[in-house]
């Protein structure tokens, strides 16, 4: 499994709603991918990520206004500003506090019924109404209120339970489904105190805990309902559900231990895995730098993930559904090793594969020194990007994704069965396999492929990249392409009958047909003189720096951006339709335009006319922000809220019309770094002078 697949699985486990998953992917998923690319050893805290999911779910239910502030790809801008996972968590905390303060605590105490009486004056109550959830959220300082968990109230097999003392004061909140505990939180989303957990043990010990990682609380419950401290586990203990070991005090685990769910070891003090360990789910020991060996009798019915560990050898007797060893110090794979899932050895020290290996999923050997594959190897797919691979034997790949980008391969077998994705970019491969009818993503950029088959044997492609190739024609049977990237590629033409979601022809000479319809169009620095008649771009069009001189008739651009800056366009025809009542931005800066066209009612967030000859804003234009530096803008017949770069001569007239004129301050902007540089140089000179040795003639004899 790739890092991308790991992240996708992590996101999918946080919420079952596709809309919430998308928001999680744009926030948590995005920063995790960035961290992975930077090579950071970063593992997200599941509890904190669940807290973020609570915030996003509550925001979605409430239809918060920030969700409507999106970019041209319909991504909420608020989620794109985060660069660290901790920043997202802080935003979730801030939103939770604000929501609790805004909604307050209801004075009524209804909406709850007794779930179970406990000892010492404690009891569990079930919350039945939104007011009850909000009251719990405000008193506990977490996100069970605010709308995020209202859906639980409508489900017969789920419930929100609150631990109360004799004074009806809450101390812990549980989310249960049937006989399973899904979540258990104390105040401010922290762990409940040990005394409160002890009070709830009569209930906890009778429930299935498949999604509750008790290791987080320093104990576990075995299959007999007995509670054990993690530091005092008996031999042969069987864990009911999944277990995450995060406590630094745990240095050993008992022999013959069985975990009926997933076992994840996050602390760095555990130096060895016990003999006879059986994990019914997945075993995750990623980033552990003390474990050096795996037990020969280890059984993992799920996947074994040991990324960036110091383990050098896989024992011959190991049984695992899949193995992920990316970035580890692994050197040896046993002969005949078999996994039904993926085998990822990317960025390991493995230099050769033994015979008899069977991989049911994808074999990952990216960035390794493996040059050849065994003749008897069998794998579903292969990920060999940036490896030393020089050849692929016939009949090795049975049917799966194939990525051999940036390798030394000159050809691939004609019988290679690629399914899903085929990537040969950055290679000298010049011919494709006979059958690529099951390929949805085809990446040929900077390869030796000069032509595509007349027919691919399918009607749709999710992704096609032919950048920096001499390919000139799209197969005739293709009628739909999700994303077509043809940068610096000279396609003869693109059929108007092809449905394209996103088209990138930056730097190319591709001829666009009349009446072409796409969602996104990027053609910056393209050698194209005219936008075709009837062109429809449903979102954004970027043509900055292209050879564009003319806009065709009846061109339509959606609610995104219309950017023709740094072109030789002199005028825009009145038939241009921009936005559907609204447009995010129009940029005609550094063009030859002398006037804006009368387009009727146009609402624009940003309009840039910098360094043009445009003198006025026509009636019907409604602009929130206009940049006019270097343009002779002198009058406004439409509506402008804020103007930047207006000359001093016309500033008063603009102000009189209700325009907020903002001084450009370019001189100050340019002088500021210069002045700062002088100050830094002066400080350096002073420090150097205080530590530098005196000149020769000033030294004592």
C-alpha positions in Angstrom: 0.0 0.0 0.0 1.3 3.4 -0.9 1.4 6.4 1.5 -1.6 7.7 -0.5 -3.5 4.5 0.1 -2.7 4.7 3.9 -3.9 8.2 4.1 -7.1 7.4 2.2 -7.8 4.5 4.5 -7.1 6.7 7.6 -9.5 9.4 6.3 -12.2 6.8 5.4 -12.1 5.5 9.0 -12.9 8.9 10.5 -16.4 9.3 9.0 -18.8 7.4 6.8 -20.2 10.5 5.0 -18.6 11.2 1.6 -19.0 15.0 2.1 -17.2 14.9 5.4 -14.6 12.6 4.0 -13.9 15.2 1.2 -13.5 18.0 3.8 -11.2 15.7 5.8 -9.1 14.9 2.7 -8.8 18.6 1.9 -7.5 19.4 5.4 -6.0 16.4 7.2 -5.3 14.4 4.1 -3.6 17.3 2.3 -1.2 18.1 5.2 -0.4 14.4 5.6 0.6 14.1 2.0 2.8 17.2 2.2 4.5 15.7 5.3 5.1 12.4 3.5 6.7 14.2 0.6 9.0 16.1 2.9 10.1 12.7 4.4 8.8 13.6 7.8 8.2 10.7 10.3 4.7 11.8 11.1 1.8 9.7 12.4 -1.5 11.4 12.9 -3.1 11.2 16.3 -6.4 9.3 15.7 -8.1 11.0 18.6 -7.2 14.4 17.5 -8.2 13.6 13.9 -11.6 12.4 15.2 -12.0 15.7 16.9 -11.3 17.5 13.6 -14.0 15.2 12.0 -16.4 16.3 14.7 -15.8 19.9 13.9 -16.2 19.4 10.1 -19.4 17.4 10.6 -20.9 20.0 12.9 -19.9 22.8 10.4 -21.5 20.8 7.5 -24.7 20.2 9.5 -24.9 23.9 10.4 -24.0 24.9 6.8 -21.4 27.3 8.1 -20.7 30.3 5.8 -17.0 29.4 5.3 -18.0 26.3 3.4 -19.3 28.5 0.6 -16.1 30.5 0.3 -14.4 28.1 -2.3 -11.8 28.3 -5.0 -12.3 27.4 -8.6 -12.1 23.7 -7.7 -14.9 24.1 -5.2 -12.5 23.6 -2.3 -13.2 25.7 0.9 -10.4 28.2 1.2 -10.4 27.9 5.0 -9.2 24.3 4.7 -6.4 25.2 2.2 -4.7 27.6 4.6 -3.4 24.9 7.0 0.1 23.6 6.6 0.4 21.6 9.8 -1.9 19.0 11.4 -1.6 20.9 14.7 -3.1 24.0 13.1 -6.2 22.1 12.0 -6.6 20.8 15.5 -6.3 24.3 17.0 -8.9 25.5 14.5 -11.3 22.7 15.6 -10.7 23.6 19.3 -11.4 27.3 18.5 -14.6 26.5 16.6 -15.8 24.1 19.4 -15.3 26.8 22.0 -17.1 29.4 19.9 -20.0 27.1 19.2 -20.4 26.1 22.9 -20.2 29.8 23.9 -22.7 30.7 21.2 -25.2 28.0 21.9 -24.8 28.1 25.7 -26.2 25.6 28.2 -29.9 25.0 28.2 -31.6 25.6 31.5 -33.8 22.6 31.1 -32.4 19.2 32.2 -34.6 16.9 30.1 -33.9 14.8 27.1 -32.1 12.0 29.1 -33.1 8.7 30.6 -31.3 6.2 32.9 -29.1 3.7 31.1 -27.6 1.9 34.0 -27.0 2.5 37.7 -23.4 2.1 38.9 -21.7 1.9 42.3 -20.6 4.9 44.5 -23.4 7.2 43.3 -22.4 7.0 39.6 -24.9 6.2 36.8 -25.0 6.2 33.0 -27.7 8.2 31.3 -28.7 8.2 27.6 -29.1 11.5 25.8 -32.1 11.7 23.5 -32.4 15.3 22.2 -30.2 17.9 20.5 -30.6 20.1 23.6 -29.2 17.3 25.7 -26.3 16.8 23.4 -25.6 20.5 23.4 -25.8 20.6 27.2 -23.3 17.7 27.4 -21.0 19.5 24.9 -21.0 22.7 26.8 -20.4 21.1 30.2 -17.7 18.7 28.9 -16.0 21.0 26.4 -16.1 18.7 23.4 -18.0 18.3 20.1 -20.9 15.9 20.9 -23.2 18.9 20.5 -23.1 21.6 17.8 -24.9 19.3 15.4 -22.0 16.9 14.8 -23.7 13.9 16.4 -27.3 14.7 15.9 -27.5 11.8 13.4 -27.0 9.3 16.3 -30.3 10.3 17.7 -32.1 9.0 14.6 -30.4 5.6 14.7 -32.0 2.8 16.7 -28.8 0.8 17.4 -26.6 3.8 18.4 -26.6 6.0 21.5 -24.7 8.8 23.3 -24.2 7.9 27.0 -23.0 10.2 29.7 -21.4 9.2 33.0 -22.9 11.2 35.8 -22.2 11.5 39.5 -24.7 11.8 42.4 -25.0 15.6 41.5 -25.7 14.9 37.8 -22.3 16.3 36.9 -20.9 14.7 33.7 -17.4 13.1 33.7 -17.3 11.0 30.5 -19.2 10.7 27.2 -19.5 7.4 25.3 -20.7 6.7 21.8 -22.0 3.2 21.5 -23.3 1.1 18.6 -25.1 -2.1 19.6 -22.7 -3.8 22.1 -19.6 -1.9 20.8 -18.0 1.2 22.2 -17.0 3.5 19.4 -15.7 6.4 21.4 -15.0 7.3 25.0 -14.0 10.9 25.9 -13.5 12.9 29.0 -13.4 16.7 29.4 -11.9 18.7 26.5 -11.7 15.4 24.5 -9.1 14.0 26.9 -9.0 10.6 28.4 -11.4 10.0 31.2 -9.7 9.7 34.6 -8.9 6.2 35.9 -11.6 6.5 38.7 -14.3 7.1 36.1 -13.1 4.2 33.9 -13.2 2.0 37.0 -16.8 3.1 37.8 -17.8 2.2 34.2 -16.1 -1.2 34.2 -19.3 -3.2 34.9 -20.5 -2.0 31.5 -17.2 -1.8 29.6 -16.3 -5.4 30.4 -19.5 -6.7 28.8 -19.2 -4.8 25.6 -17.4 -5.4 22.3 -14.6 -2.8 21.9 -13.7 -3.2 18.2 -13.2 0.5 17.6 -12.1 1.6 21.1 -8.3 1.5 21.6 -8.0 0.8 25.3 -4.3 1.0 25.2 -4.8 4.7 25.1 -6.1 4.5 28.6 -3.3 2.3 30.0 -5.4 -1.0 30.3 -7.2 -3.5 28.2 -10.1 -5.9 28.6 -9.5 -9.5 27.6 -12.1 -11.8 26.0 -13.2 -13.0 29.5 -14.1 -9.4 30.5 -11.1 -9.1 32.8 -9.3 -5.8 33.0 -5.5 -5.8 32.9 -2.9 -3.0 33.2 -0.7 -3.0 30.1 2.4 -3.4 32.3 1.0 -6.5 34.0 -0.4 -8.6 31.1 -0.4 -12.4 31.7 1.0 -14.9 29.2 -1.6 -16.1 26.6 -3.8 -13.1 27.1 -6.5 -12.6 24.4 -7.5 -9.0 23.7 -11.1 -8.3 22.8 -10.9 -5.8 20.0 -8.1 -3.6 18.9 -5.2 -2.3 20.9 -2.9 0.8 20.6 0.1 0.8 22.9 1.1 4.4 23.6 2.3 4.3 27.2 6.1 4.6 27.5 6.1 2.3 30.5 5.3 -0.7 28.4 8.6 -2.4 27.5 7.5 -6.0 27.0 4.4 -8.0 25.8 3.6 -11.5 27.0 4.2 -14.6 24.9 1.4 -16.3 23.0 -0.7 -13.1 23.1 -3.7 -12.8 20.7 -5.2 -9.6 19.6 -8.6 -10.0 17.9 -8.5 -6.6 16.2 -5.6 -4.4 15.2 -2.4 -4.0 17.2 -0.6 -0.6 16.8 2.5 0.1 18.8 3.3 3.8 19.0 5.7 4.0 22.0 9.4 3.8 21.3 10.4 1.7 24.3 9.1 -1.7 23.2 12.2 -3.5 21.9 10.8 -6.8 20.8 7.6 -8.6 19.8 6.7 -11.6 21.8 6.9 -15.2 20.6 3.6 -16.8 19.5 2.0 -13.4 18.8 -1.2 -13.6 16.7 -2.9 -10.5 15.4 -6.3 -11.1 13.8 -6.3 -7.6 12.2 -3.3 -5.5 11.2 0.0 -5.1 13.1 1.5 -1.6 12.8 5.0 -0.9 14.2 5.9 1.9 11.9 8.8 4.2 13.0 9.8 1.9 15.9 13.6 2.1 16.0 14.2 -0.5 18.7 12.5 -3.6 17.3 15.2 -5.3 15.2 13.7 -8.8 14.5 10.4 -10.4 13.9 9.4 -13.7 15.6 9.5 -16.6 13.2 6.1 -17.8 14.4 4.4 -14.4 14.0 0.9 -14.6 12.5 -0.8 -11.5 11.1 -4.1 -12.1 9.4 -4.3 -8.5 8.3 -1.4 -6.4 7.0 2.0 -6.0 8.7 3.2 -2.4 8.5 6.9 -1.8 9.5 7.8 1.3 7.7 11.0 3.1 8.7 12.0 0.4 11.1 15.5 -1.2 11.6 14.2 -4.7 10.8 16.6 -6.2 8.3 15.1 -9.7 7.6 11.7 -11.3 7.1 11.6 -14.7 8.8 10.7 -17.6 6.6 7.8 -18.6 8.7 6.1 -15.3 8.8 2.5 -15.2 7.7 0.9 -11.9 6.8 -1.9 -10.8 4.5 0.3 -7.9 3.2 3.6 -6.3 4.1 4.6 -2.6 4.0 8.2 -2.0 4.7 8.7 1.3 2.9 11.8 3.2 4.1 12.9 0.4 6.5 16.4 -1.1 6.7 15.1 -4.4 5.3 17.7 -6.4 3.3 16.4 -10.0 2.9 13.1 -11.5 1.7 12.8 -15.3 2.2 12.5 -17.6 -0.8 8.9 -18.4 -1.6 7.5 -15.6 0.4 3.8 -15.2 -0.2 1.3 -12.4 0.5 -2.3 -12.2 -0.7 -2.2 -8.4 -0.6 0.5 -5.9 -1.3 4.3 -6.2 -0.8 5.9 -2.8 -0.5 9.7 -2.7 -0.3 10.2 0.9 -1.6 13.2 2.7 -0.3 14.6 -0.4 1.4 18.0 -2.0 1.1 16.7 -5.0 -0.8 18.9 -5.4 -3.9 17.4 -8.6 -5.3 14.3 -10.7 -5.0 14.4 -14.5 -4.5 12.5 -17.0 -6.5 9.0 -18.3 -5.8 7.6 -15.0 -4.6 3.8 -14.5 -4.9 2.2 -11.1 -4.4 -1.6 -11.0 -4.7 -1.7 -7.2 -4.9 1.0 -4.7 -5.8 4.7 -5.3 -5.6 6.4 -2.0 -4.6 10.1 -1.7 -5.3 10.3 2.1 -6.0 13.6 3.8 -5.3 15.5 0.5 -4.7 18.6 -1.0 -6.5 16.6 -3.9 -7.8 17.6 -4.3 -11.5 15.8 -7.6 -12.4 12.8 -9.6 -11.4 12.7 -13.4 -11.0 11.2 -15.2 -14.0 8.8 -17.1 -11.7 7.6 -13.9 -9.9 3.8 -13.5 -9.9 2.2 -10.1 -8.8 -1.0 -8.3 -9.4 0.6 -5.0 -10.2 4.0 -3.3 -9.9 5.2 0.0 -8.5 8.8 0.4 -9.6 9.1 4.2 -9.9 12.6 5.6 -9.8 14.1 2.2 -9.2 17.1 0.6 -11.0 14.8 -1.9 -12.8 16.0 -2.7 -16.3 13.6 -5.4 -17.5 10.2 -7.0 -16.7 9.9 -10.7 -17.6 6.8 -11.9 -19.5 3.7 -12.9 -17.6 4.9 -11.5 -14.3 2.1 -9.0 -13.9 -1.3 -10.7 -13.8 -3.5 -7.6 -13.8 -3.1 -4.4 -11.7 -1.6 -0.9 -11.7 1.8 -0.6 -13.3 4.1 2.3 -12.5 7.6 2.1 -14.1 8.2 5.9 -14.3 11.7 7.2 -14.3 13.3 3.8 -14.6 15.9 2.5 -17.0 13.4 0.4 -18.9 13.4 0.5 -22.7 10.4 -1.7 -23.3 7.7 -3.6 -21.4 6.3 -7.0 -22.4 3.5 -6.8 -24.9 1.5 -9.3 -22.8 1.7 -7.1 -19.7 -1.7 -6.8 -18.1 -2.2 -3.3 -16.7 -5.4 -2.5 -14.9 -6.3 0.9 -13.5 -3.1 2.8 -14.0 -0.2 2.6 -16.4 2.7 5.1 -15.9 5.8 5.0 -18.2 6.7 8.7 -17.8 10.3 9.7 -17.9 11.4 6.4 -19.6 12.6 5.5 -23.1 9.7 3.0 -23.6 8.3 3.6 -27.0 5.5 1.0 -27.3 2.6 0.0 -25.1 1.2 -3.4 -24.3 -1.3 -4.9 -26.7 -4.2 -4.7 -24.3 -4.7 -1.5 -22.3 -8.5 -1.6 -22.4 -8.6 -1.8 -18.6 -6.4 1.2 -18.0 -8.2 4.2 -16.6 -5.1 6.4 -16.0 -2.5 6.5 -18.7 0.7 8.6 -18.0 3.1 8.9 -20.9 4.7 12.3 -20.2 8.4 12.6 -21.3 8.4 9.0 -22.6 9.4 7.6 -26.0 5.8 6.8 -27.0 5.1 8.6 -30.2 1.5 7.5 -31.0 -1.5 6.0 -29.3 -3.4 3.1 -30.8 -6.2 4.0 -33.1 -8.6 2.5 -30.5 -8.0 1.9 -26.8 -10.9 -0.6 -26.4 -12.6 1.7 -23.9 -14.7 4.9 -24.0 -13.5 6.7 -21.0 -10.2 7.7 -19.3 -10.0 9.2 -15.9 -6.5 10.7 -16.6 -4.3 11.0 -19.7 -0.9 12.8 -19.6 0.9 13.1 -22.9 3.0 16.1 -22.0 6.4 16.5 -23.8 5.7 13.8 -26.3 5.1 13.8 -30.1 1.7 12.2 -29.8 -0.6 14.1 -32.2 -3.9 12.2 -31.9 -6.4 11.0 -29.3 -7.8 7.5 -30.0 -11.1 7.6 -31.9 -13.1 5.5 -29.4 -12.5 7.8 -26.5 -15.5 10.0 -25.7 -14.8 11.1 -22.2 -11.5 12.1 -20.4 -11.5 13.3 -16.8 -8.2 15.1 -17.0 -6.2 15.6 -20.2 -2.7 17.0 -19.8 -0.9 17.8 -23.0 1.7 20.4 -22.0 4.2 21.3 -24.7 2.5 18.7 -26.9 1.3 19.4 -30.4 -1.9 17.6 -30.8 -3.4 18.1 -34.3 -6.8 18.8 -32.7 -9.1 17.8 -29.9 -12.5 16.6 -31.1 -15.4 18.7 -29.9 -17.3 15.5 -29.2 -15.0 14.5 -26.4 -16.2 15.3 -22.9 -13.3 16.7 -20.9 -13.4 17.6 -17.3 -10.0 19.4 -17.1 -7.7 20.3 -20.0 -4.1 21.5 -19.7 -2.3 22.5 -22.9 0.2 24.9 -21.5 3.0 25.7 -23.9 1.5 23.6 -26.7 0.3 24.4 -30.2 -2.8 22.2 -29.9 -5.7 23.5 -32.0 -9.0 23.9 -30.1 -12.2 23.2 -32.0 -15.2 25.4 -32.0 -17.9 24.6 -29.5 -15.5 22.8 -27.2 -16.8 22.3 -23.6 -14.5 21.7 -20.6 -14.7 22.4 -16.9 -11.2 23.7 -16.4 -8.8 25.0 -19.1 -5.2 25.9 -18.6 -3.3 27.2 -21.7 -0.6 29.5 -20.2 2.2 30.2 -22.7 0.4 28.1 -25.3 1.1 29.0 -29.0 -2.6 29.6 -29.7 -3.8 32.9 -31.3 -7.5 32.6 -30.8 -10.1 31.2 -28.3 -12.5 29.2 -30.5 -16.1 30.3 -31.1 -18.6 28.7 -28.8 -16.0 27.6 -26.2 -17.5 26.8 -22.9 -15.4 26.6 -19.7 -17.7 25.8 -16.8 -15.2 26.9 -14.1 -11.8 28.7 -14.8 -9.8 29.6 -17.9 -6.1 30.5 -17.5 -4.3 31.7 -20.6 -1.7 34.0 -19.0 1.4 34.5 -21.1 0.0 32.7 -24.2 0.1 34.0 -27.8 -3.6 34.8 -27.6 -4.7 37.8 -29.6 -8.4 37.2 -30.1 -11.4 36.0 -28.1 -13.9 34.1 -30.2 -17.7 34.8 -30.3 -20.1 33.3 -27.7 -17.3 32.2 -25.4 -18.6 31.3 -21.9 -16.6 31.1 -18.7 -18.1 29.9 -15.4 -17.8 31.1 -11.8 -14.1 30.6 -11.5 -11.3 32.8 -13.0 -10.9 34.3 -16.5 -7.2 35.1 -16.9 -5.8 36.4 -20.2 -3.1 38.5 -18.6 0.2 39.0 -20.4 -1.3 38.4 -23.8 -1.8 40.6 -26.9 -5.6 40.7 -26.7 -6.9 44.1 -27.6 -10.7 43.7 -27.0 -13.2 41.3 -25.6 -16.4 40.8 -27.6 -19.7 41.7 -26.0 -20.9 38.1 -26.6 -18.5 36.9 -23.9 -20.5 35.4 -20.9 -18.6 35.4 -17.6 -20.0 33.7 -14.6 -23.6 32.8 -13.8 -24.4 35.9 -11.8 -21.0 35.8 -10.2 -17.3 35.4 -11.2 -14.3 34.8 -8.8 -11.9 36.9 -10.9 -11.0 38.5 -14.2 -7.4 39.3 -15.1 -6.6 41.4 -18.2 -3.5 43.0 -16.8 -0.6 43.7 -19.2 -2.8 43.2 -22.3 -3.4 45.7 -25.1 -7.0 46.4 -24.0 -8.2 50.0 -24.0 -11.8 49.3 -22.7 -13.8 46.8 -20.8 -16.8 45.5 -22.8 -20.4 46.0 -21.9 -21.3 42.5 -20.7 -24.5 43.3 -18.9 -24.7 42.5 -15.2 -21.3 41.1 -14.1 -20.4 40.5 -10.5 -16.7 40.0 -9.9 -14.7 39.4 -6.7 -11.4 40.6 -8.3 -10.7 42.5 -11.5 -7.1 43.3 -12.5 -6.5 45.9 -15.3 -2.9 46.7 -14.3 -0.7 48.2 -17.0 -3.5 48.5 -19.6 -5.1 51.5 -21.3 -8.5 51.0 -19.7 -10.0 54.3 -18.4 -13.4 53.4 -17.0 -15.6 50.6 -15.5 -18.8 50.3 -17.6 -22.3 50.2 -16.1 -23.5 46.8 -15.1 -20.1 45.8 -13.7 -20.2 45.1 -9.9 -16.6 44.7 -8.6 -15.5 44.0 -5.0 -11.8 44.6 -5.6 -10.1 46.2 -8.6 -6.3 46.5 -9.2 -5.5 49.4 -11.5 -1.8 50.1 -10.9 -0.3 51.5 -14.1 -3.7 52.0 -15.8 -5.3 55.4 -16.5 -8.5 54.5 -14.7 -10.5 57.7 -14.2 -14.2 57.0 -13.9 -16.6 54.4 -12.7 -20.1 53.9 -14.1 -20.6 50.5 -12.4 -20.1 49.6 -8.8 -16.7 49.2 -7.2 -16.2 48.5 -3.5 -12.4 48.8 -3.2 -9.8 50.0 -5.6 -6.0 49.5 -5.5 -3.4 51.6 -7.4 -5.7 54.4 -8.5 -3.8 57.6 -9.3 -3.8 60.4 -6.7 -5.5 62.7 -9.3 -8.6 60.5 -9.5 -8.6 59.1 -5.9 -11.0 61.9 -4.6 -13.5 61.3 -7.4 -13.5 57.6 -6.6 -14.0 58.2 -2.9 -16.9 60.6 -3.6 -18.6 57.7 -5.4 -18.3 55.5 -2.3 -15.2 53.6 -3.5 -12.7 52.6 -0.8 -9.4 53.7 -2.4 -6.4 51.8 -1.0 -3.0 53.4 -1.5 -0.8 51.0 -3.4 2.3 51.9 -1.5 4.6 50.3 -3.9 7.5 52.6 -3.1 7.2 51.6 0.6 6.9 47.9 -0.3 10.1 48.1 -2.3 12.0 50.1 0.2 11.0 48.0 3.2 13.2 45.0 2.4 16.0 47.3 1.3 15.9 49.1 4.7 15.7 45.8 6.6 18.7 44.6 4.6 20.7 47.6 5.7 19.8 47.1 9.3 20.8 43.4 9.2 24.1 44.3 7.5 24.8 46.9 10.2 24.2 44.4 13.0 26.4 41.8 11.3 29.2 44.3 11.0 29.0 45.2 14.7 29.0 41.6 15.8 31.9 40.8 13.4 33.9 43.7 14.7 33.5 42.6 18.3 34.8 39.1 17.7 37.3 39.7 14.9 41.0 39.6 15.8 42.8 43.0 15.7 45.0 43.9 12.8 48.7 42.8 12.8 50.0 46.2 13.8 47.6 46.4 16.8 48.5 43.0 18.2 50.6 43.0 21.4 54.2 41.8 21.0 
